């Protein structure tokens, strides 16, 4: 069995990327860059993939922050004495 060509590895990376299999795609883009460090398609697609992951993580972090803040406000509301007489 022969080793896959650079184009075949890149095509596999594209397929994984398109299917949302980002870890697999990143590994293949990085494999291409190990062979040809200045490969423009692999570099650009890996940059886009990392940007996408960063945006996803940022959204998750914001959601967690809102959850923490809401929980803290609810706890504060539960601890405040009733002001009604």
C-alpha positions as CSV (number, residue, x, y, z in Angstrom):
1,X,0.0,0.0,0.0
2,X,1.4,3.4,-0.9
3,X,1.5,6.5,1.3
4,X,-1.3,9.0,0.6
5,X,-0.2,12.0,-1.4
6,X,-0.2,15.6,0.0
7,X,-3.4,16.3,-2.1
8,X,-5.1,13.2,-0.7
9,X,-4.3,14.2,2.9
10,X,-5.6,17.7,2.2
11,X,-8.7,16.3,0.6
12,X,-9.3,14.1,3.7
13,X,-8.8,17.2,5.9
14,X,-11.4,19.2,3.8
15,X,-13.9,16.4,4.2
16,X,-13.4,16.2,8.0
17,X,-13.6,19.9,8.3
18,X,-16.8,20.1,6.2
19,X,-18.4,17.3,8.3
20,X,-17.6,19.1,11.6
21,X,-14.9,16.6,12.6
22,X,-12.5,19.5,13.6
23,X,-9.9,17.5,15.6
24,X,-9.4,15.1,12.7
25,X,-9.2,17.9,10.2
26,X,-6.7,19.9,12.3
27,X,-4.5,16.8,12.6
28,X,-4.5,16.3,8.9
29,X,-3.9,20.0,8.1
30,X,-1.0,19.9,10.5
31,X,0.3,16.7,8.8
32,X,0.3,18.6,5.5
33,X,2.2,21.5,7.1
34,X,4.8,19.1,8.6
35,X,5.6,18.1,5.0
36,X,5.2,21.5,3.4
37,X,5.2,24.2,6.0
38,X,4.2,27.0,3.6
39,X,1.2,25.2,2.1
40,X,-1.3,28.0,1.6
41,X,-4.6,25.9,1.7
42,X,-3.6,23.9,4.7
43,X,-2.4,27.1,6.5
44,X,-5.6,29.1,5.8
45,X,-8.0,26.2,6.5
46,X,-6.2,25.5,9.8
47,X,-6.4,29.2,10.7
48,X,-10.2,29.2,9.9
49,X,-10.7,26.0,11.9
50,X,-8.9,27.4,15.0
51,X,-10.9,30.7,14.6
52,X,-14.1,28.6,14.6
53,X,-13.1,26.7,17.6
54,X,-12.1,29.9,19.5
55,X,-15.5,31.5,18.6
56,X,-17.3,28.3,19.9
57,X,-15.3,28.3,23.1
58,X,-16.0,32.0,23.6
59,X,-19.7,31.5,23.3
60,X,-19.5,28.6,25.8
61,X,-17.6,30.7,28.2
62,X,-20.1,33.6,27.9
63,X,-23.0,31.1,28.5
64,X,-21.2,29.7,31.6
65,X,-20.6,33.2,32.9
66,X,-24.3,34.1,32.5
67,X,-25.2,30.9,34.3
68,X,-22.8,31.7,37.2
69,X,-24.0,35.3,37.4
70,X,-27.7,34.2,37.4
71,X,-27.0,31.6,40.1
72,X,-25.2,34.2,42.2
73,X,-28.0,36.7,41.9
74,X,-30.5,34.0,42.8
75,X,-28.5,33.1,45.9
76,X,-28.2,36.8,46.8
77,X,-32.0,37.2,46.4
78,X,-32.6,34.1,48.7
79,X,-30.3,35.6,51.4
80,X,-31.8,39.1,51.5
81,X,-34.3,39.6,54.2
82,X,-37.9,40.4,53.2
83,X,-38.3,44.1,53.4
84,X,-42.1,44.0,53.5
85,X,-43.8,44.8,56.9
